């Protein structure tokens, strides 16, 4: 918050400047070339006098239609004295004269239309032609007629296609559209293209694969000491694993199945399951660790659910004829029990007791009960009977029947049919689809998972009331797929839960403790939920419903792909640490990238470690910023709640502070720190299950030193009702930049990128993007990032767009939806809209080699300076490049890892090929000369002797000749020096040394002789 007096002073100064010189006032810039300019349409107002009744000055009939049906008229006019009357009995069209246009510019046609009678819709086309007059595109539009005998304005707005040079206006009536009416005052307007002529070129996108890994399963079962699951995939894969250690015992692919919904442990202790394509019932024989096919069931191919009876039967619910089958374990025979409710497609849910089989149908809900002994079927009336839903599970416990339909649950009295309780899927504390059997510790208590908080709750069958287990038991973020009471290794009863992403939870009610483990399974990619690049140029990412990944942009490799923490909504940085904001309670974990990953739920000593639970009805931390040695976090309120929060962590004092409702009844999705002030933006949305109450999204200003804060409105062209403001960012110009989404004056969706002066909160420039495009997520901010050249990159409208902050022109960089993105120091863009991490690499421009000295002494080395630049002027990180060094004369010098080593006398040309981000370039060539002296040659001879390539006597003779030559040379007796070098040659020639070595040494001594002669 700026001091009031300072604000007042600024206001007075500004007022004086306005009064003294109006020319100093800077009006806000809405966008580049925001003004429409009218172009001339020859006789567009139809005021030119016709030479006859059929003459249409400067307009020409279409050759493909009738030459009648249109005429100049004075009967009904909008403006002036004449208009164009239309009265057609067949297809007719009229062309204007060609108008010169510019490709890429925006054009808007407006016309006045008055319709007396109409069958079909009247229309106008814009016909685009190239420089040769060839038609390259038509933009037709047909107009609704809200009322007759009234003038209405009709418009077409579009962009001139590539290659377009001319435009003709085509007034058209098809053979099925007959009209009596009038056109008048046809005008054409042009606006300069807002498409940015972006100077940076990118290569083809690189797919780095999934950052967030997990495995998903619909069909699972919990056995005695083992767990079983079939993962989704093409094909699906069945697994058996040890429940205690998680170690895989058995796995096998299931050709013909990509998902398994139905799995159960039979009376014989073996596992039975079926998929959704071929109707085959499988059995996993536990003792033999063997999988077998029992055959195709006689009912249908798609099996939704299996139940096992105490008398050794397996029952299966199927689609699309609402049939149920029976399999007898002892005899190995199938029986088709037929359709359970005529007219329904789904036998969706099953329930089993000692005496009865329950069958629930869909897509219209009916509950049937079949007596297992007699086969007699009875329909049970429910509050949802006959409604459009599907019954997915049935349980009978005590005198209660629990009926699940999705994540809604109705409880009825088994004897009277009276409704005891109903949990609606929209309720704050509804379940996630499964319930436990009664607790061994209290037969009136069953357990379930709250689907909104992933916390453990209980249902009391005596009072039919629900309550949260206290202290809070936080479970994995994915829903339960099987719940069963089992004995632990000490014989104690514990509640076992196997979740959708193969997390295995053990809850001990006696100690109120929970343990989560991860049975062995091949992992698959998850949708990415968060992505940020830190100062260390590593990408930190979180996956939907869990996982944590780290990617090194230098080496282009994943450093980490872990299953925890749970769903990371936002990521922030402070003092080299990475802060992870997770869904559910808005819990904040701190990760030290310099230490190994170790996670046991985030306890003290973990990395990442849970450092703060924001609580206070907060749920999703989507936005972070930092400054003044503080971390600032913006959060979305919890399920069924309004009112987000700003949370501040002070690293100096190690204290946390949360300001709830810093913007009343709104959540915080944008934060930017600037010179002691935090600016924030909001979304109208709160948690799921509650509608917004406020009319417009707002902004706030928070003074870091005093803690004072103030809310204010955003006033920007194009948004009459902002509903989301965020992300925010401090631009290179010192202004606060932001993205806002909402409704314009006409009630249409609109996205605006704006720059705001932080001193007076005035918007000084803005541009409207993607008019009519919805926002996607109501919580996730639209990202803003900057490159080193000062360009702005954003996911506004959930598209990857670059904006020139000076002209406000923009360009979409990749097609399709982009939710997450960031930019590394080289300008490469990393982004995702699915489970993969993609890179849009800046293209290579050139590679340059240089050395400090082009002359190198034999046996010495020096570094070659390699610099590779991108088309945006940035230099690449060579650690991630594949560099191949080339030398024309490796006998003279060699290059290893950028170090050149002089070998023997001679010149060599050196260059490198550099492969980086899918491209390859070749550097310039440098020439390096290796010089040989008598000392370096003597050293070479010693090395050859040591390696066994020269005999000791020969090495001694050669070395002595070199010593004598050097002595005479230093005494300025060149003649004697040369004589000893000649003796060197003779000893070498007469030796038995290998010819290759002889030749090398002779060339080296010759180079010394040549140097002496100069």
N, C-alpha and C positions, 0 to 999 in steps of 0.2 A: 504494500500500500504506500503510495507516495504521500508525503506530508501535504496537508490541506493548503497551507500557505504557499508551498511550492506550486501546487496545481493552480491556485488563484493567480499567482504571478505569471505563470505560463499563459493562462487565459487572457489576462490583461495585455500582455505583450502581443499575443496573437491578434487581439482586437485592434490594437494600435496599428499593427502592420496592415490589417485589412483597411482601416480608415485611410492610412497614408498612401497606400498603393494597392489598388485592386488587382493590378497585374501580378502581384506577388502571391495571390491566392492560388494554391494548387488544387484543382478539382480532382475528385477521385477518378481513377482510371478503371472503367469496368472491364475492358478487354481490349486487345489490340484491334484497331480499325472497327470500333463498335458502332459507327454511324452508317446507316444505309444511304446509298446514293442512288437517285432515280436515273434510269437509263431511258433513252427515247425509243418509244414504240411508234413507228410511223402510223398515224391515224388510229392510235390506241383508244382515243375518245370518240371515234367514229363521227367527227365533226366535218371532215372533208366532204365537199359537195359531190354527189355522184352524178355522172353524165347521163345515166338512164336508171330505170327502176331496178335493173338487174346488176348495175355496176356497183362493185364493192371496192372503193379506192384503197389501194395499198394492201389489200387482202386477196388471197387466191384460193379458189376451190381446190380441194384435194382430188387428185385424179382417180382415186379409188372409190369415190362416192358420187352421189347425185350432184348436179350443178344447180340445184334449186333448194329452197328451204331456208335461205338466209337472205336478209335484205336490210338496207339502211332505212330507219323508220323515225318519224317524229311523234308517234302516238304516245309512247311511254318513255320518258328519259329520266336518268338520275341526275345529270348535270349537263348544261349546255342545251343544244337544240335537237340533237340526234342521238340514236342508240342503234344497236344491232338487234333486229328482230329475228327470232328463230321459230320456224313452224315447219317441222320436217315430217315426212311420211316414210322415210327410209334413211339409210346411212348417208351422212353428209359431214364434211369437215372443211374447216377454213384455216389457212395458214397466214400468219403475219409475214412481213419481210424479215429477212435474217438480221439478227442483232449480234454484233461482235461482243464476245465475252472472254474471260480469262479462266483457264482450267484451275480448279481448286478453290476458286472464290465462291462465296455464298450468294444465292439468288432467291428473291422472293417475288412472286407474282400475286397481285391482288386484282380482283375484278368485282364489279357490282352485278348481281344477278337478280332478276325479278321473274318469277315463274307463275304463269296463269294456270296452266294444266301440264301434267307430266305423267308419263308411264315409263318407269326406269329413272336412272339418274343422269343428269347432264354432266359433261366432263370437259376438262381442259388438259392437254398434254404439253409438256415441255420437250421439244425434240432437239437433241444435241448433235452437232455435226463437227467433223474435223476440218483441217485446212484444205481438203480436197472436196468438201461438200458431202462426204459420205456420212450416213447416219451411224452414230456409235452408241446412242442410248436414247430411250424414251422414258420420261417420268410422268405417267398418267395419274390423274386424280379425279374422282367422281364425287359429286356433292350431294349431301342430304338436303332435303327441302323441308325445313321445319314449318313453314307457313307459305301460303300462296298470296300473290298480288302485293308482295312487300319486297322492297329492296334488301338484299343481304350481301355482306362482304364474304367472298370466297377467296382462299389463299392457297398457294403452293410454296413451300420453302424447301430448298434442296441445295446441293453442292455440285458445281460443274465437274463432270468426270474427267479423268486424265485424258489428254489429247483433244479435248473439246476446244473449238475456236469460235463456233457460231451457235445461235439458238433461234428456233422458230416457235412461236406460240400457235398451238393447234386446238381450235375450238371444235369439239367433236360430239356428234350424236350417232350412236350405233343404231343398227337396224331394229334393236329391241327397246330402244329408248326414244320415245317421241315426246316432244316438248313444244308448248307454245309459251314463249317468254322473251326476255330481253337481256342482253349483256351491255354494259356501259363502263366507261372509265377504267379500261384495262391498263395497269401500270406494272412496270418491272423495276425492281430495286437490286442493287449490287452492294455487297460488303466484302471487303478484302478478306482473304482466307485467314483463318485463325490457326491453320496447320503450320507447325514449326518446321522450318527448313533446318533440321538438326544436323550439325556438322560431324557428330560422332557416329562411326559405323561399327556395327556389331557383327560378330560371327554367328554361326548356327548355335542355337541353344544347346547346352550340355546337360544331360540328365545324370546327376550324381546318385540317383537311387534314393530309397527311403531313408530318412533320418530317424524316424520314430518306428520302432519295431515292436510287434506283439503278435500273438496268435489269437484267433477268435473261434469260438465253438458255440453251436446251438444245442447239440446233444451231448450230455455228459452223465456220468454216474459215479457214485461213491461206494466203493466196496469195503471189504474188511482188510485194511492195511494197504489197499491200492486205490488209485483213482483212474478213471477212464474218460476219454474225450476224443471226439472226432473233429479235427480242425477244418474250417472252410477252405476250399481251394479247388483247383482243377488238376487232378482230382482231389477229393477229400482224403484225409489220412486219419486212420484210427491209431490211438496210443493207449498203452497201459503203463502206469508209472507207480513207483513206490510212494505211498502217501507221506511217509516220514522224511525220506531223503529227496524226493522229487526225481530220482534217477529213472530214466526210461527203461522199462522192462521189455516192451514190445512195440513195434509200429509197423503199419502196412498201408500202402495206398489202396484206395477203393475206386477202381476204374468204373466210370459211369455215374459217379456221384460227386457233386461239388459241395453239398451241404447235407448234414445229418441232423435232423431235429429230434428223432426218437431214440432213446437209449434207456435201458433198465437192467438191473441185476435180477436174474431169475431165482426161483426157489432153490435151484441146484447150485447157486453161487456163481454161475457163469453170466457173461454179459451179452445181452441181445440188443441189436440196433438195426435200423433201416434208414435208407435215404429218401430222396424226393423224386427220383427219376425212374428207377427200374423195379421197384417193389420188392427187392430181394431182402430177406431177413437174414442177418448175419449172427453168428455166435462166436464169441471169444471164449475159448476153453482155458480157464484161469490156470489150472494145474499144469496143463501141457503147453501153455503159452502158444496157442495155435488158433488161427482164425479160419472159420469154415462158413460156406454158404449153405443155408438150410432150404433154399428155394424161394421162388416168387410167391408172394401171398396171393390168394385168390380174389381179393377185393379190388385194390387199385394200386397204381404205381407210387403215388405220393403218400408217404406215411408221416403223420404229424406227431403221434405220441404212442408210447408203449407203456403198458402196466403189467405187472406180474402178480398172479394170484397165489394164495397159500397152497392151492392144490396142484401147482405145477403147470399152470397155463400162462401163455403170453397173449395179451390182447393189444391190437393195433388199431388206431383211428386213422382214417384215410380220406383222401380227396381224389376225384371231384364228385363222388356220388354218396357222400356221407355214410360210407360203409365202415363196418368194424370186422376184423378177422380174429380168429383164435388159433393159436399154435399150441399143441400138446407136446410138452417136453419129453414125456415118456414114450409116446408112440411116434413122434416126429411128423404128425399129420396136421395139415391146415384145415380150417373150416371158415367159410364165408358166412358171417352172421347177418349180412344184408344191410340195406339202407335203414338207418335209425329214424329218419324223419324225411318223408317224401317232400321233394321240392327244394331240399337243401343240398349244398355241395360239400360242405365241410363237416365231417365228424372231427372236430378240432381238439377237444379236451377230453381226458379220461380221468376217472377216479376209481379206486378199488378198495373193497373191504372184504372181510371173510365171506360174506354172503352176497354181495351186490357189485355190479359194475355200473358206474355212472358214465354217461356219454353226453357231451355238450356239443351243440351244433353251431354253425354259422353259414352264411352271413346274417341270418336271422336267428336269434338266440332261443334255443329250446333245450331243456335238461331232461334226459331220459334216464330211468333207472331200470336195470335188468337183473332179475333174480338169477344168480349163477346156477342154481339147481334146476329150476324149471324153465328158464329162458324167458319168463314173462316180463314184458316191458310196460313201464308206467311213466307218464310225463309228470314232472314235478313243477308246479307253478312257482315262478320267480317274479320279482319286481321288474326284471328285464325281459321276461318272456315275450317274444314277438317283436322285440326291438331290433334295430339294425346294428348288431354287434356279434362277436363270436366268443363263445365260452371256451377258455383256454386251459382251465384246470379245475378239478373238483377234489375236495378233501372232506372226509367225514370223521370228525373227532368228537367223542362224547355224544351229546344230543344235538350237535351242530353240523350243518352242512355249509362249507365254505365254497363259494363259486367265484372263480376269477374270470374276468373278461378284460384282457390286457393287464393294465395296472390299476384296475378297479376291482373291488372285492365286495360281494354281498354275502352276509351271514344269515341263514334262516334256521329256525327251529326244526329239527328233523321230524318231530311228532306233529306239531301244529302247522308248520309252514310259515310261521310268523317271522317277519323280518326283524333281526336283532341288531344289525349294524350294516352300514354301507360306507365303504371308502370309495370316493370318486377319484378318477385319475388326475383331476385337477386339484384335489385337496392337498393341503400343505404337507400332511404326514401320511400320505398314501404309501402302499407297498410297491415293490419292484417286480411283482409277478409271482413270487413263491412264498410259502410259509413253511415253518417247521412242523414236525409232529410235536405233541405235548412234551414239555420238559420232564426229564427224569427227576428233577428236583421239585417240581410243582406241576401236577398233571393238569392244572387249569391254565397254564401259561404256554403260549406258543410264541415263537420269535419270527420276525420278518425284518427286511431292510427297508428303511425309508428311501424311496427312490430319488428324492430331491436333495437329501443330505448324505446319503450312503452311510447312515448311522444305524446302529442296531436298535430295534424297538420291540416291545412286547404287546401281545393281545391277551387280555384276561377273559377267559371264556365264561366266567361267572358274572362279571359286570359288563362285558362287551365293550370295555374301554381300552384305549391304547396309551402307551407311555414310552418315553425314551429310556433306554438303559443308562443308568447313572453309576459312576462317572461315564462320560460319553465314550462310546466304542465306535471309532472311525474305521470303516471298512474300505476296501478298494472301490474305485469309482465305477466299475462295471457291474451289471446286474448279476444276481445269483442265477445259476442254471441247475443246481442241485443242492439240497439242504438235507442233512441227515445227522442224527445223533450216533456217535461212535465211541468206542473205548480208546483212550490213549494208551501209551506203552506202560503206564502204571495202573491201568484198569479203571481209570476215572472217566465218567461220562462227559464228553465235550461235544460242542456243536460244530460240525464240519460243513463248510460251504465251498463249492467249486463254482467259480465265476466265469463270465462270458469270455474273458481274455486269459483263461487258464491260470488265474490266481487261486490259491488254495488257502482258505482261512480256517483257523481253529480258534474257537471262542470257549474259554473256560468260565462258566458262570460262577464257580465257587471263588475264583480270584479276580473275576472281571477283567481278565487279560486276553489279548488277542495276538495271534501269531500268523503272519502272512508268508507263504512260500510260493515258489514258482516251479511247478513240475516241468521237466525237460520237454521241449517242443521246438520244432523249427519255426522261426519267427517270420512274420510278414509285415509289410509296411502299413502304418496307420496314417490317417489324415493328419496333416500338421496343424497345430493350433497356435503356435507362437514361433517367432524367428527374430533374432537380433544379432548384429555383429558388434563385438566388443572392441575395445582399443587394441587388444592383442590380435585383431584381425581373425578371430575365430568366430564361427557362427554357432550360437546357442539356440536350441530348438526344443519345443515340446510337442507331444502328440495328443490327439483327441483321445480322451479317457485314459491318458497316461503315457509315460516314457519321456526320456531326456536324451538328446543327441548333441554332440559337439563336432563340428567340421572345421578343419584347418584350411583356410583359403590359400595358404602358402604352399602346402604340399598336395592340396586337393584330395585329402583323405579324411575319413571319419576317425576321430580320436576316441569317441565314446558313443555307444548306442545302448542305453540302459532302459529298463522297464519302469523305473521310478525316478522322481516323485510322480504323484498323480497329475492329472490334467493341469499343465502350466498355461495360464491365460496370458501372462505378460512377464517381461524380463527387464531388469534394470541393472545398472552398474554403479559401484561406488568404491573408490580406493583399491581397484584391482579385483574386487570380489564381484561375483555374479549373483544377483538376487532373483529368485524364482517365485512368482506369485501364483499359487495354485487355487483351483476351484474347490469350493466347499469350506466355508469359514474364512476364506481369504487368508490362507496361511502363507507365510513368507519363509522361504528357505534360503540360506546363504551357501554358495558354492565357491570354493577356492580352487581356481584352475591350475594352481601350481602343486596341488596335493592329489593323491590318488582318490578315485571315486570309491566311496564306501557308504552304503545306505542300509540302515536297519529301522526305517520308519522316521528318520530325521532326529534321532535322539542325540544327546550331547556326544560330541566326538565324531558324529557322522559327517560325511562330505558328499552331498549337501546336508546341512544341519538346519532343523527348524529353529528360527530365531524369534518369530513373532506370529501369534494368531490374532489377527485384527478383530475378529468377532464383531460385536456391535451390529448384528444383522447384516453383515457384509459377506459377499460370496465370491465375486470374480475380480481379481486385480488385473485390469487390462492395460493400465498405462503407468509408466514410471518416468521420472526425470531426476536429476541430481544437481546440486550446487551448494556452495557454502558448507562443504563437508556434511551435507545432509542428503537423505534419500526421500523422495516424495512419491507417493503411491495413490492412484485414483482407483476407486472400486465401484462395482455394481452391487446394489443391495440384494439381499437374500430372497429366496422364494417367497412370494406373497407379500413382499415388503417394498416400500418406496423409500428413497433417501439414501444415496450413496455417500461416500466419504472421501476426504483427503487425509492420508496418514503420513506423518513425518517421522523419520528416524534421524536422530542427531548422533553422528558418530563421535562427537566430542564428549558427550555425556552418556552415550549408550542408552538413551531413553527414546521411547516411542510415544507418539501423541496422535489421536484420531479425532478429526472434526467431522462429526456426522451431520448430514444435511447442510453442508457448506453451500449448496444450492438446494433449496427446499424441494423435497420430493423428486429430486433428479439424481442420476448417477453420473460419475465422473469418468470421461473417456479421453480427455486431452489435457496434457500438462506440458508447460515449457518454463524453464528457469531463465530469468534475465535480470542481471544486475541487482540481486537482492530481492527480486520479486518472482513469485510463481503465478503464472496465468493458467487458468483452467477452463475447460469446456465440458459440456454435459450432454447426456442423452435423456430424453423424456422417460425412457424405459426404466423400470425397476426390475425386480426378479420375475421369473415366470409366475403366472397365476394371478397377476394383478395388472389392471390397466392404468396408464399414466393419468395423472390429474392436472398437470400443468399445461398451459397452452403453447409455450415456446421453450426451446432449449436456451440456456443462458451461459454466461461466462463469469468467472470470478477473478479477483486479483488478491493475492495473499502476500503480505509483507513478512519476509522471513525473520527479520530482527524483532519486530513487535508482536507478531502473531495476529495482527488485525487483518480482516478480510472484508471484501465488498463484492457484491453481485452486480452484474450489469448486463444489458441487452446487447446483442450483436445486430447492428444495422448494416446490411449489405444488399446491394442490388441483386435481384433474382430470387430472394428468399423472403417471403412474407411471413412464413412460419417455419423457422429452423427447428428441426427435431433432433439433430445430432450435430455437435460441434467438437471435432477431434479427428485426428491428432492435431496438436499444436507444435510449432518448432520456431526457434530463433533463427532467422535467415542471416546470410552474410551481410545484409544491409542493416542489421540490428533491429529489424521489425519482427513482430510476431506474426508468423504465417500459420494458416489453419485451413482445414477442410470442413465445410458444413453441408449438411443435407437436410432437405425438408420440402416444403411446398412453396411454389411461387404464387404470384398474385392471382393466377388463373386456377390454382389448385392442383397443378401438375408437379410431379416429382422433379427436383432439380438439385444439382450438386455444384457448389461454389468453392473455389479456392481463393483465399483472400490474404492480404497483408494489412496489418493493423499497426499504427504508431503506438508504441507502448507508453508514451508519455501522456497522450490524450485519448487513447482508445478509439481513434478514428480510423476507419478503413480507408486506405489510400489507394488501393488498387484491388481488382478482383477479376475473375473470369468464370464464366459458367460452362460447365462440362456435362455432357451426357444428360441432357434434358429428357425427362420422361423415364429415366432408369431408376429402379428401386434400389434400396440401400443394401440389401442382403442382411447381414447380421445387424441387429439393433444395438449391439454392445461393442463389437470390435471397431476400433478407430480406423479411419482411413490414414494409411501411413504417409509420412512426409520425410524425405531424405534429400541430402545435398551432395553433389560431387565437388571435386576440387576446382572445377571450372565455374562453379556457381549456379549450375542448373538444378532445378527442383524436380524431384521424382515423387510420384504419389500413386496410391491405389484408389484414388477418388473414383466412385462409381464401380469399385471392385475391378478396375482395369489398370494396367501398368502404363502410366503416362508420364512424359517428361514435359516440363514447362520452362520457358525462358522467362525469368522473373522480371526482365526489363520490358519485353513486348507483350508478355502474357500469352504468347502463342504456344500451342501444345501439340504433341504428337503421341499417338498410341504406339507402344513399342512391341508388344506381342499380342496376338489375338486371344480372346477368351477371358475367363475370370482369373483374377490374381488377388488373393486375399492378403498375402504376406510378402514382404520384400525388404531388402536392405542392400547397401552398396559398400564395396570394399574400397580401400585407399587407391586402387588402380582405376576405379570407375566401373568394374564388373558388377552386374546386378544379379543378385541371388533372390529367387522368388519361388513361390509354390501356390498351387490351388488344389493340390491333391496330396498323395502320400510321398511324392518325390520332391527332392531339392533340385531346382534347375538353376543354371548359370547362363546369363546372357553376356558373353565375353566381348570386351572391346577388342577390335581388330588390331593386329600388329602393324606397325608402320616400318620400322627399320631396326637393324642391329649393327652396332658399331664396335670394332676392335681397336685398341690402342695399347702401345707399350711405352714405357718411359725412355727406353734406349733400343734402337733397332740393331745395335751391335751387341752380341752376347759372347762372353768368354767361355771357352770350352770348359764343361763341367759345372758351370754356374747356371743359375735359374733366375727367372723373374716372372712376375704376375702379368698376365694379359688382362687388361681391363675390358670387360664385355658389358655393354649397355644396350638393352633392348627397350625401345619406346613404343608406346601405343599411339593410335591416331589421335587420342585426346591429349597427348603430351606426357602422360604418366610413364614412369619406368616400371617394368615388371619385376616381380620377386623371382629371381633366378632359381630359388630353391624349388619352385614348382615346375621348372622348365627341363626339357630333355635336350641336352647340348651335345652335339657331335662335333669333335674337332678334326679338321682336315689339314694335313701338311703335305706339301709337294715333294719334299726331300727329307724323309725321316732319318736318313743317315746324318744330316747336318743338325737337326733339332727335332725334338718330340714335344708333344703337349699332353699333359695329364691334369684333368680337373682345373684347367685354366692356368696352369703353371708350365712355362716353356723351359726346357732344359737343353743347353748347348751340348751337342754330341761330338761333332767333327767339323772340320773346316768346310765351309760352303754356305750357300744361301738357301732359304726355304720360304715358300709362300704359305701363309696360314690364314684360314677362314673357319667359320663355324656355321653349322645349321642348327637353328633353335626351333624346337617344337613346343608350342604353348597354347593351351586352350583350343586344341583342334586345328591350329594353323602351323605352318612352317615357313621360316624365312632364312635367307642366307646373308651373312654379314659381309662387310667389305673385306678385302684381302690386304694383309700387311706382309711385308718382307723383312725377315730377320736374318742377319749374317752372323755365323759363329766364327769367332777368331780363335786360332790356336797359337800358343806361345811355347817356348822351350820348356817352361815350368809345367804348363798344363799337359803337354805331351808326355813329359816324364811321369806325371801322375797317372795318365792313362796307361802307360806301359806297366806301372806297378799294379794297377787294377787287373790288367790282362794276365800278369804273372800270377797274381793271387787267385784268379779264376781258373788257372791251369791252361790258358790259351797261349802263353809264351813260356819257353824254358828259362830257368834261372840264368844260365850263362848268356843266352841271347839278350834277356832283359838287362843284365848287367852291362853288356857291351853297348847296347843302345843308349842306356842311361848315361854311361861314361862319355859317349860321343856328344850327347846333349849338354852335359856339364862343361865339357871343353869348349863347345861352340858358344855357350853362354858366356864363359870366362873371356874368350877372345873378343866377343862382341862388346862386352862391357869395357874392354881395354881398347875399343875402337879399332880392332883388327878384323874387319869384315872378311877379308880374304881367308884368314885362318878359320874363322867361324864357319864359312861356307864349306871349307875343306872337310871339317869334322862332320858337317851335315851330309856331305857326299859319302864319307865313311859310314855314316848311319845307314844310308841307302844300301851300300855294299854288304854290310853285315846282314841287313834285312833280306836282300835279294838272295844271299847265299844260304839263308836259313831254311829250316823245314817247316816254318810257320804256315798256317792255312792261308790260301791265296786271298781269301776275303779279308783277313786281318792284315796281311801284307799291303793290300791295296788301300785300306783305310789309313794305315800309318804312313804310307808313301804320299797319299794326298795331303795328310796333315803336315808332314815335313816339307812338302813342296810349298804349302801356303806360308810356312815360316821363311823359306828361301825367297819367295816372292816379296814378302814384307821387308826382308833384309835388303833386297835389291832396290827398293823404292827410296 
